[in-house]
Amino acid sequence: MAVATPSRSPSAPAWAAPAGGAAALVLLALALRLISGVGFANYDTLYGLVWGQQAAHGHTPTYDVPIAPTPHPLVEVVGFVLAPFGPSAMQSITVALGFLALAGCGVVLYKLGALWFGRAAGLIAAVLLLTRVPVVSYGVRAYVDVPYLLCVLGALLVESRRRHAGAPVLGLLAIAGLLRPEAWAFSGLYWLYLWPSRSRGEMVRLAALAASAPVLWLGSDLLVTGNPLWSLTHTRDDATTLGRVSGIVNVPEYIPRRIGEILGAPELAGAALGGVMALWCLRDRARLLAIVGVVAVAVFALFATAGLPFNTRFAFFAAAILCVFCGAGLVGWHALASDDPRRRWWMAGSALVAVAIVAFIPTQVRDLRTQLRTGPDSLSGQQTVIGDLSALVHDGAISARCLPVGVPNHAPVPQLALELITSPANVVSGDSAAFGGSALIVHGTYVEPADALARRYILDPNDPATLALARPVPSGFTFVGGNRSWRVYRRCAAPS
């Protein structure tokens, strides 16, 4: 559906609207940072920064270390570009970009909802998305899934404003495709959708754009490892090692479960109401959004069939579409004529959904506070543990002059590799033996947890971390310092 662009006042400078939008985006990102009270780079993103840092120093990125995450080429590019600024600045800038991406998702979702069902629906959709516990949790930790979501939603917005937009949509999907491979499928399907509206020459050029992300990703894997399918096989192997659920037989159970971990029963009821009523009463507005939602779920299922895990963050795109439909469920009836009999039924259903959503607000606020600040394993606590580890590097207690560094499990590995500007292979995890590596160091620096919070600093409930945390300090190491979270021991010279 084509939507006319409102005309600007003749006296308004051409840059006023973009500048105002950028300012609003920055203010929203700052507000999210202040409200959450938390912000740090997660394990996967830190590894991407480490690999980019290695490339910037002329070294081949070290992918082949136990429980290293899937490489994401765009994050490595960010690490490469930021490497000259030093490890602390790299992390700070990455976290800032993460909050901007989180805010951007809210802004774009508002614009999508407003385009389809009015500004009130867009505002509801944005608020719902930016208050979901998993979305906020991953956003404040600068996970790649949030900028990926921003790019995909941006592509949908461009297409919604101008049907068959072509290159702008594929360009955004190409960026998304360097963060998550699901965008490759969206690019391919969109290219097929464009076929009847483009000449053969245009389709060839658009095919090159659609193929750019997978070609760059596979080429990066080939260049670094000699195996163009490294990311796929490595991710499947890690999923198997950690006992994560995947496979087509689990699709009917786990896709609804993952979406349900993002949106609660009231929001899902609102999305169901909005979807049914919009497709019945406002079919021309809702058709594209509904198709995209179905495709999002189908692509999620396709990649799970290929052996990738059913992670909650992989369902963010489908959940965002449902947020728009929930906004439609609550206020979409405004689009109907006042004498339309369907309007009363829609209003009655929206009132029930609104009451349920409001009733669950205290629970949502409590869950957010628990996840971010007050829970025994809150992100605030994790940030404290990470900050204490960085402080020991800055103080010189942990130094690249005394390698390797032994740590209790693999959670601190990329943090120390980035801070020390060294290969992650020089940071040896105490649980490496469980994943086919070596867990023993006989010289270097050894870091052990000093309190209960640091002992719970693990990444996955299936990690064999408790065994690793129970290991004693290696023989011959001497205590050299520590803080509230960590104790540091050294034996820099190799035993004779």
Backbone torsions as a table, in degrees:
resi	resn	phi	psi	omega
1	MET	NA	120.9	179.4
2	ALA	-75.0	137.8	-179.7
3	VAL	-122.9	126.0	-179.2
4	ALA	-70.5	141.3	177.9
5	THR	-84.9	127.4	179.7
6	PRO	-59.3	140.8	179.7
7	SER	-76.1	143.4	178.8
8	ARG	-85.3	155.3	171.7
9	SER	-63.6	137.5	-178.5
10	PRO	-58.7	-26.5	-177.3
11	SER	-82.5	-10.9	-177.5
12	ALA	-79.6	129.6	177.8
13	PRO	-64.8	154.4	-175.1
14	ALA	-61.7	-27.6	-175.4
15	TRP	-89.9	-2.2	-171.5
16	ALA	-63.3	-47.2	-177.4
17	ALA	-65.6	-48.8	177.0
18	PRO	-60.4	-40.7	-179.6
19	ALA	-64.5	-41.2	178.1
20	GLY	-64.1	-39.6	177.8
21	GLY	-64.7	-40.4	178.6
22	ALA	-64.8	-40.6	178.9
23	ALA	-63.6	-41.8	178.7
24	ALA	-63.2	-39.1	179.0
25	LEU	-63.0	-45.8	179.8
26	VAL	-63.6	-42.3	179.9
27	LEU	-63.7	-40.5	178.2
28	LEU	-65.6	-41.2	177.5
29	ALA	-61.5	-43.2	177.7
30	LEU	-63.1	-40.6	178.8
31	ALA	-63.2	-42.0	178.4
32	LEU	-63.3	-38.7	178.4
33	ARG	-65.4	-42.9	-178.7
34	LEU	-69.1	-42.0	-178.1
35	ILE	-68.4	-42.6	-178.5
36	SER	-70.6	-36.0	-178.5
37	GLY	71.4	9.3	-175.5
38	VAL	-138.2	146.6	173.9
39	GLY	-173.5	113.9	176.6
40	PHE	-157.6	162.1	-179.0
41	ALA	-85.2	134.7	-177.9
42	ASN	-81.2	174.5	-176.6
43	TYR	-54.1	-50.7	-177.3
44	ASP	-63.2	-45.4	-179.2
45	THR	-66.3	-39.7	177.7
46	LEU	-59.9	-41.1	177.6
47	TYR	-61.7	-41.6	177.6
48	GLY	-60.8	-40.3	177.0
49	LEU	-65.6	-39.8	178.5
50	VAL	-61.1	-46.3	-177.9
51	TRP	-66.2	-37.4	175.4
52	GLY	-66.6	-37.3	176.8
53	GLN	-63.5	-42.4	177.5
54	GLN	-60.5	-45.4	179.7
55	ALA	-62.3	-38.8	179.8
56	ALA	-64.5	-26.3	178.4
57	HIS	-95.6	11.6	174.8
58	GLY	83.3	17.2	-179.0
59	HIS	-111.1	149.6	175.4
60	THR	-71.8	129.4	178.6
61	PRO	-56.0	137.0	-177.5
62	THR	-90.9	89.1	178.7
63	TYR	-78.2	-33.6	-168.0
64	ASP	-87.7	68.6	172.5
65	VAL	-126.3	152.8	-175.7
66	PRO	-56.8	131.3	175.4
67	ILE	56.7	33.3	168.1
68	ALA	-72.0	144.5	-178.5
69	PRO	-75.9	177.3	174.8
70	THR	-65.8	131.5	175.9
71	PRO	-66.7	139.3	175.6
72	HIS	-121.2	105.9	-170.6
73	PRO	-53.5	-38.5	-176.9
74	LEU	-67.0	-35.2	177.4
75	VAL	-66.9	-37.5	176.8
76	GLU	-64.7	-36.0	175.3
77	VAL	-63.0	-42.1	177.0
78	VAL	-60.4	-44.0	178.0
79	GLY	-62.2	-39.7	178.8
80	PHE	-62.7	-46.0	-177.7
81	VAL	-67.9	-37.6	-175.6
82	LEU	-86.6	-12.0	-175.3
83	ALA	-52.1	-40.6	-179.2
84	PRO	-62.4	-18.6	-178.0
85	PHE	-83.4	-11.0	179.0
86	GLY	95.4	159.6	-174.2
87	PRO	-59.2	-42.6	-177.2
88	SER	-64.0	-45.8	179.3
89	ALA	-65.7	-37.2	178.2
90	MET	-57.4	-44.9	-179.2
91	GLN	-69.6	-42.2	-179.0
92	SER	-63.0	-44.1	179.9
93	ILE	-66.5	-39.9	179.1
94	THR	-62.9	-43.1	177.7
95	VAL	-63.4	-42.3	177.8
96	ALA	-60.5	-42.7	177.1
97	LEU	-63.1	-36.3	177.9
98	GLY	-62.9	-42.6	178.1
99	PHE	-68.9	-36.5	175.5
100	LEU	-63.4	-39.4	178.0
101	ALA	-65.8	-41.3	179.0
102	LEU	-62.4	-46.7	177.5
103	ALA	-62.6	-40.3	179.6
104	GLY	-60.5	-37.6	177.3
105	CYS	-60.8	-42.3	178.2
106	GLY	-63.8	-43.6	-178.9
107	VAL	-64.4	-46.4	-178.1
108	VAL	-67.0	-39.3	179.6
109	LEU	-66.1	-36.8	174.6
110	TYR	-58.9	-45.9	-178.4
111	LYS	-65.4	-36.6	176.7
112	LEU	-65.1	-48.7	179.6
113	GLY	-61.8	-40.5	179.4
114	ALA	-64.9	-37.5	-179.6
115	LEU	-65.0	-41.5	-175.1
116	TRP	-85.1	-43.6	-168.9
117	PHE	-132.0	7.8	178.6
118	GLY	106.1	160.8	-174.3
119	ARG	-62.9	-37.0	-179.8
120	ALA	-62.9	-41.2	178.0
121	ALA	-64.1	-40.8	178.2
122	GLY	-63.7	-41.6	179.2
123	LEU	-64.1	-42.3	178.3
124	ILE	-61.3	-45.5	-179.5
125	ALA	-59.9	-45.0	-178.8
126	ALA	-64.6	-44.4	180.0
127	VAL	-63.3	-42.1	178.6
128	LEU	-59.4	-48.8	-177.3
129	LEU	-61.9	-44.5	-174.0
130	LEU	-80.0	1.6	175.1
131	THR	-117.0	5.6	177.0
132	ARG	-77.1	133.0	-175.6
133	VAL	-57.1	-50.2	-179.2
134	PRO	-63.0	-39.7	-178.8
135	VAL	-63.9	-46.4	178.5
136	VAL	-64.3	-43.5	-177.9
137	SER	-59.7	-46.8	179.5
138	TYR	-73.0	-32.1	179.9
139	GLY	-66.3	-44.0	-178.0
140	VAL	-70.7	-15.0	177.8
141	ARG	-102.6	12.8	174.0
142	ALA	56.4	41.3	173.4
143	TYR	-67.7	147.9	-179.3
144	VAL	-65.6	-20.0	-175.1
145	ASP	-67.8	-22.9	-179.8
146	VAL	-78.1	-50.3	172.8
147	PRO	-62.2	-31.5	173.5
148	TYR	-59.6	-47.8	179.1
149	LEU	-60.3	-40.4	178.5
150	LEU	-59.9	-44.8	-179.7
151	CYS	-64.6	-41.5	-178.1
152	VAL	-69.8	-42.9	176.6
153	LEU	-63.7	-38.5	177.1
154	GLY	-61.5	-41.0	177.6
155	ALA	-62.8	-40.8	178.5
156	LEU	-65.0	-38.8	178.7
157	LEU	-64.5	-43.7	178.6
158	VAL	-59.8	-46.2	-179.4
159	GLU	-66.8	-34.8	-179.9
160	SER	-67.5	-34.9	179.5
161	ARG	-77.7	-31.7	-178.4
162	ARG	-143.7	100.6	-176.5
163	ARG	-60.3	144.2	-178.2
164	HIS	58.7	39.8	-177.4
165	ALA	-62.5	-32.0	173.7
166	GLY	79.6	-114.3	-171.0
167	ALA	-56.9	-42.7	179.0
168	PRO	-59.0	-39.9	179.0
169	VAL	-67.1	-47.4	-179.9
170	LEU	-65.8	-31.0	176.6
171	GLY	-64.5	-44.7	177.4
172	LEU	-65.3	-39.6	178.3
173	LEU	-67.7	-30.3	176.7
174	ALA	-66.7	-41.4	175.7
175	ILE	-62.1	-46.1	177.9
176	ALA	-59.5	-35.4	-178.2
177	GLY	-70.2	-12.3	173.0
178	LEU	-91.5	1.9	176.0
179	LEU	-113.3	-40.1	177.2
180	ARG	-143.4	138.4	-175.9
181	PRO	-72.8	-14.2	177.8
182	GLU	-57.7	-30.0	180.0
183	ALA	-63.6	-23.1	176.7
184	TRP	-61.2	-42.7	179.7
185	ALA	-65.5	-42.0	177.9
186	PHE	-61.6	-41.2	179.1
187	SER	-62.1	-45.5	-179.8
188	GLY	-62.5	-43.5	180.0
189	LEU	-66.9	-39.6	179.5
190	TYR	-66.7	-37.9	177.3
191	TRP	-60.5	-42.9	177.2
192	LEU	-64.1	-37.3	178.6
193	TYR	-62.4	-32.6	-178.6
194	LEU	-77.9	-15.9	-169.2
195	TRP	-50.1	-48.7	-175.9
196	PRO	-68.5	-16.5	-173.1
197	SER	-102.9	3.9	-174.5
198	ARG	-130.4	154.4	175.0
199	SER	-76.2	168.6	-179.5
200	ARG	-61.6	-42.9	-179.9
201	GLY	-62.2	-41.9	177.8
202	GLU	-63.6	-39.7	-179.1
203	MET	-65.8	-33.7	177.1
204	VAL	-65.4	-45.8	179.0
205	ARG	-64.4	-40.1	178.6
206	LEU	-68.8	-32.6	176.8
207	ALA	-63.3	-38.9	177.9
208	ALA	-62.9	-40.0	178.6
209	LEU	-67.9	-41.7	180.0
210	ALA	-64.8	-33.4	-177.4
211	ALA	-86.7	-6.7	-172.7
212	SER	-62.1	-42.7	-177.6
213	ALA	-65.4	-52.6	178.4
214	PRO	-61.3	-36.4	178.9
215	VAL	-63.8	-44.4	179.4
216	LEU	-66.1	-41.1	-179.1
217	TRP	-65.7	-50.3	-179.7
218	LEU	-64.4	-37.3	177.6
219	GLY	-65.6	-37.8	177.2
220	SER	-63.5	-44.9	177.2
221	ASP	-60.7	-42.7	179.9
222	LEU	-63.3	-43.2	-177.6
223	LEU	-65.6	-39.8	-174.9
224	VAL	-83.2	-40.8	-170.7
225	THR	-115.1	-16.0	-173.0
226	GLY	83.4	0.3	-179.2
227	ASN	-126.9	109.9	-177.5
228	PRO	-65.3	-17.3	-178.9
229	LEU	-103.1	19.8	-177.5
230	TRP	-54.2	-48.2	-175.6
231	SER	-59.6	-43.6	-179.2
232	LEU	-65.4	-51.9	-176.4
233	THR	-67.0	-38.1	-179.8
234	HIS	-65.7	-42.8	180.0
235	THR	-64.5	-41.5	178.4
236	ARG	-65.0	-40.2	179.9
237	ASP	-64.4	-42.8	178.9
238	ASP	-64.9	-39.9	178.4
239	ALA	-60.9	-39.7	177.7
240	THR	-67.7	-44.2	-178.7
241	THR	-60.3	-41.7	-177.3
242	LEU	-89.0	3.8	176.2
243	GLY	69.0	29.6	-179.5
244	ARG	-80.9	144.5	-175.6
245	VAL	-78.0	136.6	174.7
246	SER	-152.9	-177.9	175.0
247	GLY	100.3	150.6	-174.6
248	ILE	-65.1	-30.4	-177.9
249	VAL	-66.6	-20.7	-178.8
250	ASN	-95.9	-1.6	-178.0
251	VAL	-57.9	-48.8	-176.3
252	PRO	-61.0	-29.7	-179.1
253	GLU	-86.8	-46.0	-165.8
254	TYR	-87.8	-27.3	177.5
255	ILE	-67.1	-48.5	174.6
256	PRO	-60.2	-36.3	-179.8
257	ARG	-64.4	-43.5	-178.5
258	ARG	-67.0	-40.8	176.7
259	ILE	-64.3	-37.7	178.3
260	GLY	-67.7	-20.8	175.1
261	GLU	-75.7	-18.2	178.6
262	ILE	-94.3	-49.9	-179.2
263	LEU	-110.1	132.4	179.1
264	GLY	-79.6	178.5	-177.9
265	ALA	-57.4	-43.3	-180.0
266	PRO	-62.3	-42.1	-179.7
267	GLU	-67.3	-39.0	177.9
268	LEU	-66.8	-36.7	176.0
269	ALA	-64.6	-39.9	177.4
270	GLY	-64.9	-39.5	178.4
271	ALA	-66.0	-39.5	178.0
272	ALA	-64.1	-43.9	177.8
273	LEU	-61.6	-47.5	-179.2
274	GLY	-63.3	-40.3	179.9
275	GLY	-64.6	-47.4	-178.3
276	VAL	-65.0	-49.1	-176.2
277	MET	-69.6	-37.7	180.0
278	ALA	-67.3	-41.2	179.1
279	LEU	-70.0	-25.6	178.1
280	TRP	-80.9	-46.8	-170.5
281	CYS	-100.6	-27.8	-174.3
282	LEU	-130.4	50.6	-169.5
283	ARG	-58.2	-41.3	-177.8
284	ASP	-63.3	-32.9	178.7
285	ARG	-76.1	-38.9	-168.4
286	ALA	-91.0	-16.4	-170.0
287	ARG	-59.1	-51.4	-176.7
288	LEU	-61.7	-43.4	-178.9
289	LEU	-62.4	-40.8	179.5
290	ALA	-65.7	-41.6	178.9
291	ILE	-62.3	-44.7	179.6
292	VAL	-62.0	-39.8	177.8
293	GLY	-61.3	-43.1	178.3
294	VAL	-64.2	-42.5	179.7
295	VAL	-63.4	-40.0	179.7
296	ALA	-59.8	-43.7	178.5
297	VAL	-67.4	-40.5	-179.3
298	ALA	-64.1	-40.2	178.7
299	VAL	-68.1	-39.4	174.8
300	PHE	-56.4	-46.9	179.6
301	ALA	-64.6	-39.0	-179.3
302	LEU	-60.7	-45.3	-178.3
303	PHE	-72.7	-30.6	173.8
304	ALA	-66.6	-35.5	177.0
305	THR	-63.4	-32.1	179.8
306	ALA	-76.4	-0.3	175.9
307	GLY	106.5	1.3	178.0
308	LEU	-81.4	152.8	-174.0
309	PRO	-76.6	161.9	176.9
310	PHE	-87.6	65.9	178.3
311	ASN	-74.5	143.6	-179.0
312	THR	-58.6	-39.2	-176.7
313	ARG	-65.1	-20.9	177.4
314	PHE	-71.5	-13.7	-179.2
315	ALA	-97.0	7.2	-175.6
316	PHE	-60.9	-40.3	-176.8
317	PHE	-64.8	-47.4	178.1
318	ALA	-60.6	-40.2	179.8
319	ALA	-65.5	-37.2	178.8
320	ALA	-63.0	-41.4	177.3
321	ILE	-62.3	-39.8	178.6
322	LEU	-66.3	-31.9	175.7
323	CYS	-61.7	-40.4	177.8
324	VAL	-64.0	-43.4	179.0
325	PHE	-66.7	-31.6	175.8
326	CYS	-66.2	-41.3	174.6
327	GLY	-58.5	-41.1	176.9
328	ALA	-64.3	-39.7	179.5
329	GLY	-61.1	-34.7	-177.2
330	LEU	-81.4	-37.5	-173.4
331	VAL	-131.4	2.1	-176.5
332	GLY	-63.7	-21.2	-179.5
333	TRP	-62.2	-17.6	177.3
334	HIS	-59.3	-25.5	-176.6
335	ALA	-76.7	-12.4	-178.9
336	LEU	-89.7	152.7	176.7
337	ALA	-63.6	150.6	-175.7
338	SER	-63.8	-24.3	-180.0
339	ASP	-97.1	6.5	178.1
340	ASP	-74.0	120.9	-177.3
341	PRO	-62.1	-24.4	179.5
342	ARG	-69.8	-23.0	-179.0
343	ARG	-60.6	-42.6	-177.8
344	ARG	-64.6	-41.7	179.2
345	TRP	-65.3	-40.4	178.8
346	TRP	-64.1	-44.1	179.0
347	MET	-61.2	-41.4	-179.6
348	ALA	-63.8	-44.4	178.4
349	GLY	-64.5	-40.8	-179.6
350	SER	-65.6	-34.3	178.3
351	ALA	-64.1	-42.3	178.4
352	LEU	-63.8	-43.3	179.3
353	VAL	-64.1	-42.4	-179.9
354	ALA	-60.9	-41.9	178.3
355	VAL	-61.9	-42.8	-180.0
356	ALA	-64.6	-43.3	-180.0
357	ILE	-63.5	-44.4	179.3
358	VAL	-63.4	-39.3	-179.4
359	ALA	-63.7	-28.9	-178.4
360	PHE	-91.0	-1.3	-179.3
361	ILE	-59.3	-45.7	178.4
362	PRO	-58.1	-38.4	178.4
363	THR	-65.8	-41.1	179.6
364	GLN	-64.4	-42.8	179.1
365	VAL	-63.8	-43.1	178.9
366	ARG	-62.5	-42.7	179.8
367	ASP	-64.3	-39.4	177.4
368	LEU	-63.7	-44.9	179.9
369	ARG	-62.6	-41.1	-179.9
370	THR	-63.6	-45.2	-178.5
371	GLN	-66.5	-40.8	-172.6
372	LEU	-87.0	-42.3	-165.8
373	ARG	-130.7	-38.4	-165.7
374	THR	-107.4	-12.9	-177.4
375	GLY	-72.4	160.0	-179.8
376	PRO	-62.0	-26.6	177.1
377	ASP	-119.7	36.8	-174.8
378	SER	-64.6	161.1	177.1
379	LEU	-66.3	-29.7	175.1
380	SER	-62.0	-41.4	177.3
381	GLY	-65.3	-41.6	177.6
382	GLN	-62.7	-38.5	178.3
383	GLN	-63.2	-36.7	176.8
384	THR	-62.9	-45.1	179.6
385	VAL	-62.4	-42.9	179.4
386	ILE	-65.7	-43.1	179.0
387	GLY	-62.8	-38.5	178.2
388	ASP	-66.8	-35.2	177.5
389	LEU	-66.5	-43.2	177.6
390	SER	-63.1	-38.2	-179.3
391	ALA	-60.9	-35.8	179.4
392	LEU	-68.8	-30.2	174.9
393	VAL	-71.2	-45.3	-178.9
394	HIS	-64.2	-32.4	179.6
395	ASP	-80.2	-11.0	179.6
396	GLY	89.8	-0.2	178.4
397	ALA	-65.5	-37.2	172.9
398	ILE	-109.6	121.6	-172.0
399	SER	-138.0	148.5	175.5
400	ALA	-68.6	-10.3	177.5
401	ARG	-78.7	-8.0	-178.3
402	CYS	-133.8	75.6	-179.3
403	LEU	-106.4	159.2	-2.3
404	PRO	-75.8	170.9	174.9
405	VAL	-107.4	124.9	175.9
406	GLY	-94.5	136.0	179.0
407	VAL	-131.2	159.2	-172.8
408	PRO	-68.4	-35.4	176.7
409	ASN	-148.9	-178.9	-170.4
410	HIS	-79.7	-5.4	-178.8
411	ALA	-58.1	-44.0	-178.1
412	PRO	-81.6	-3.2	-171.3
413	VAL	-57.6	-55.5	-176.6
414	PRO	-67.9	-30.2	177.8
415	GLN	-61.0	-47.8	-178.8
416	LEU	-71.0	-37.8	178.4
417	ALA	-60.9	-41.3	179.4
418	LEU	-67.9	-46.5	-177.0
419	GLU	-64.8	-38.2	-177.6
420	LEU	-87.3	-4.8	-176.6
421	ILE	52.2	57.8	-179.0
422	THR	-139.8	170.7	177.2
423	SER	-69.5	142.3	175.3
424	PRO	-62.2	-17.0	175.6
425	ALA	-67.3	-19.5	178.4
426	ASN	-86.1	1.0	175.1
427	VAL	-115.2	107.9	-169.8
428	VAL	-98.4	122.4	-178.2
429	SER	-85.5	139.9	178.8
430	GLY	-66.6	-19.1	178.0
431	ASP	-100.4	12.1	-177.3
432	SER	-61.2	-33.5	-177.6
433	ALA	-59.8	-31.4	179.9
434	ALA	-70.2	-16.1	-178.4
435	PHE	-116.5	21.5	174.9
436	GLY	89.5	7.7	179.7
437	GLY	-107.7	-171.1	177.6
438	SER	-100.4	132.5	-178.6
439	ALA	-106.0	6.9	-173.6
440	LEU	-108.4	135.4	167.7
441	ILE	-126.0	139.3	-179.9
442	VAL	-110.1	-6.8	174.0
443	HIS	-156.9	167.5	-178.4
444	GLY	114.2	-140.4	-179.0
445	THR	-122.2	136.6	178.5
446	TYR	-121.2	131.6	-178.6
447	VAL	-118.6	124.4	178.5
448	GLU	-123.9	154.2	-179.9
449	PRO	-66.1	143.6	179.1
450	ALA	-105.7	-13.8	-179.7
451	ASP	-143.0	176.4	-174.7
452	ALA	-66.0	-36.2	-178.7
453	LEU	-64.4	-45.3	178.4
454	ALA	-64.8	-31.9	178.2
455	ARG	-68.9	-24.4	177.9
456	ARG	-92.6	6.6	-178.3
457	TYR	-78.1	80.9	179.2
458	ILE	-127.2	168.3	-172.5
459	LEU	-105.7	-23.7	-171.8
460	ASP	-147.9	136.4	-179.9
461	PRO	-60.9	-18.7	178.4
462	ASN	-91.3	0.3	177.7
463	ASP	-63.0	139.2	174.5
464	PRO	-81.1	48.3	-170.2
465	ALA	-76.8	-30.5	-175.3
466	THR	-63.6	-36.2	177.7
467	LEU	-66.6	-42.3	-179.2
468	ALA	-65.1	-39.0	-178.0
469	LEU	-68.9	-21.4	-178.9
470	ALA	-83.3	-6.9	-177.7
471	ARG	-70.1	141.3	177.6
472	PRO	-76.1	165.6	174.8
473	VAL	-62.3	135.9	-179.0
474	PRO	-57.1	149.2	-178.1
475	SER	-62.5	138.7	175.7
476	GLY	89.4	-3.1	179.8
477	PHE	-88.0	142.9	-176.5
478	THR	-114.4	137.3	179.0
479	PHE	-65.6	130.0	-178.5
480	VAL	-124.4	-5.5	178.7
481	GLY	156.4	179.8	-179.9
482	GLY	170.9	-171.9	176.5
483	ASN	-151.2	-162.5	-173.9
484	ARG	-63.9	-22.6	-175.6
485	SER	-106.2	-28.2	-170.6
486	TRP	-138.8	151.3	171.2
487	ARG	-122.0	141.5	-173.4
488	VAL	-119.7	134.6	179.3
489	TYR	-128.0	150.5	-178.3
490	ARG	-134.7	149.8	165.2
491	ARG	-154.1	80.4	-169.6
492	CYS	-66.3	-37.6	-178.2
493	ALA	-82.7	136.2	176.8
494	ALA	-66.5	139.6	178.5
495	PRO	-62.7	141.2	-178.7
496	SER	-79.4	NA	NA
